[in-house]
């Protein structure tokens, strides 16, 4: 069943309104008909199966058939901080990590970031990235859309470290400390009634400098390796996120 995210104000007691691109998608792409059912969510507290009534390219009216609980979200709140990669790699990171279960994304600039930061262009890119996160969340039947934050400097990123319960920075020269070595003892002590905030930090194509790793560790991060193979920047976050959710039981792990 197709899922759509709509603003809270478009939820009524017994009906909902779907507008904009989602209405066009239902009318023209899905070729929706009266009595068809879809799932709608406001990404906060409301989610329901609705039955389509009237379908227009700019607005679709539907009645609520069944209220649902927002149960599609991982209990572990993992944010992926990604140093801005070249080309459209960030789009892949956001799309795939949204499908896997990331709750937010923080683009940032590090010493070896190749991309030239332009604030005006970045606004357009962030708008596109947020659209990709929304579409990926709908495809994966997420109950919430991950947030895509404004790009930060390296110093700004580290200044936010204290809000996280665990910070893992991916580093190919971590000298024997692998992600599982960190996760296994940590996950065994978790209280599932607590919403843990985790941060995965991934460097650019050229990786982190030793100075950056030292600064991150001094600020509370743990440098971890992801095995004997060197992963691309757009792959590392996906691998680390999957390992975290598996090891903590979200994917049938421990």
Buried (B, 14 or more C-beta within 10 A) or exposed (E): EBBBBBEEEBBEEEBBBBBEEBBBBBBEEBEBEEEBBBBBBBBEEBBBBBBBEEBEEEBBBBEBEEEBEBEBBBBBBBBBBBBBBEEEBBBBBBBBBBBBBBBBBBBBBBBBBEBEEEEEEBEEBBEBBBBBBBBBBBEBEBBBBBEBBEBBEBEEBBEBBEEBBBBBBBBBEBEEEBBBBBBEEBBEEBEEEEEBBBBBBBBBBEBBEEEBBEBBBEBEBBBBBBEEEEBEBBBBBBBBBBBBBBBBBBBEBE
